[in-house]
Amino acid sequence: MRASDKKTSKTTQKMKRVSGKSFSPDRKTLFAQIEPRWVLASADGTAVDVRLLPLLEAIHESGSLQQAAQTMGLSYRYTWALVHPWAGPEGLLLLSRGQGSTLTEAGIALIAQVEKARARWHDEAERWQDLEIRLETAPTRKIHIMASHDLLLMDMQSLATKKGIDLEINFSNSADALRALRKGGCDIAGFHMPSEPGQILHRYMKTMLGDIPNLVCRPLFAYTQGLMLPRKNARRVKNLNDLARRKISFVNRQRGSGTRLLFDALLSEAGIDPIRIIGYGNEEFTHHAVAATIAAGAAEAGFGNEAAARFFKLTFVPLMKEKYYLAWRDTKIFRDISLQLVAFLDSKNWRGKIRKKPGYRFDDDPYNDD
């Protein structure tokens, strides 16, 4: 059985029904979009309702089948019928019921792998942007952003589009984003760095910022980076030294990413040789992919932000506070567009979105180059 993701596609939203026929809003634009579809089936090929996946995620979030049913807008009777085959004494157990409903290790591993697949699709999706064919209308001015990866940026892009701000985001790492800004390869660079001025990576990023003329830096949000560990933390890991001393299997971020640079800097400050970290060379490309790997039991520790750890209900050991910034060059050509973007970043919609995201906070502190 096939079904689209819960979110309605942009293509569908841009079409309206008129006299039983579908038309483009102005009939001067055609839209095309590639969308992933989940297909679930048992080993014998029997189709399984694809809504089982978001239902399991909702149960994982709430700990209640009834609340999960309400969240999805389904009846309790239907949701119970959907999960019942996976909660019995036979077969692959995904759900256990006692005081409330909780996922078994197999259930947690399943949604972890789903999230990991989503993260990989998200990375690839940048190559498959919506195809928009303007038949008569001139194209609008896009704001080109090169930025370190964070899922909140996709929320920013979606909200900005509704306000008439056309953002095109390409993910890179913090250093490459700032290099692109300096060379004119993008309009805006998105980067993150430690909040502590004395931290070595903070000093390195400030050096890069100093090379860019007419620079404007705007704090976007703040979060905490640290160790992500299995929920029960059976190995009792408390700090970086425990990773090496207790031979904990580790999953790392990719080389060149801001998070990897921060982890390496913290290892250096602690006097720990990376070669002592088992799995140091095992890499993933997003915070959620690292967290999903740990939740699935494929690693015992990773380094990333609190939001990803909380999403997968992992143990989190905070090590460093960071801020995420947007930076651009204050030029006459870009000034009107940047003023429009600043107004959006000050809006209640954007601030409210950040406040609702676990593990994030809004940070009004301006960038200080003293």
Secondary structure, 3 states (H helix, E strand, C coil): CEEECCCCCHHHHCCEEECCEEECCCCCEEEECCCCEEEEECCCCCEECCCHHHHHHHHHHHCCHHHHHHHHCCCHHHHHHHHHHHCCCCCCCCEEECCCEEECHHHHHHHHHHHHHHHHHHHHHHHHCCEEEECCCCCCCCEEEEEECCHHHHHHHHHHHHCCCCEEEEEECHHHHHHHHHHCCCCEEEEEEECCCCCHHHHHHHHHHHCCCCEEEEEEEEEEEEEEECCCCCCCCCCHHHHHHCCCCEEEECCCCHHHHHHHHHHHHHCCCHHHCCCCCCEECCHHHHHHHHHCCCCCEEEEEHHHHHHCCCEEEEEEEEEEEEEEECCHHHHHHHHHHHHHHCCHHHHHHHHCCCCEECCCCCCCCC
